[in-house]
């Protein structure tokens, strides 16, 4: 019924209990998960996790925090790595000016390489943006003008303007546990106006556990709590939200094969 479109199953706390994590996800009605690459140097481990089950997929890319620490990666190299049947997206990539663990020019250069790879491969781009809305949207718009690509804004928690500009570019919005937080009224107001056919759900596990699991390590099973909260925001049933976001996922991540449990 549900797809966790963004989690980090190779991270400590999840990889150490992977069978339990997958079992609890199945019990919660989560039919598939995408485990996200943050470094090329650890991509083999991410790919190995994705290969452990038919309903797991992965991405390949460099998180903006790692843009300076990791070697520059070309679009062609990313495409070569993405040729594996388990790789369904490019990223996560983008800009993070909140922590600035990497210089902005390194982040921007890597971001553009990932966009080029998404364009060349036809795979969706997974965009991380924090305190960098203007530069993120300027780069996305510039690159879209050079040639179309698909993608999503992951763990969306930014402004209404960013959401609507992203949708105007044809991008999707992925909703995390932040949407369940008590002080997230402004975010929920924005999500109310995002078209249903542009929404996905995610955990970003092991981070950002939703209410009522806040304060605990997050895991894919908990995406059900985010889905219920988002259904309330959209004024539809949980079942309708689960069906819509799953359908949206498989349209966007078209390389992923839909499990029978999510038909």
Secondary structure, 3 states (H helix, E strand, C coil): CEEEEEECCCCCCCHHHHHHHHHHHHHCCEEEEEECCCCHHHHHHHHHHHCCCCCEEEEECCCHHHCCCCCCCCHHHHHHHCCCCCEEEEEEEEEECCCCCCCHHHHHHHHHHHHHHHHHHCCEEEEEEECCHHHHHHHHHHHHHHCCCCEEECCCCCCHHHHHHHHHCCCEEEECHHHHCCCCHHHHHHHHHCCHHHEEECCCECCCCCCCCCCCCCCHHHHHHHHHHHHHHHCCCHHHHHHHHHHHHHHHCCCCCCCHHHC
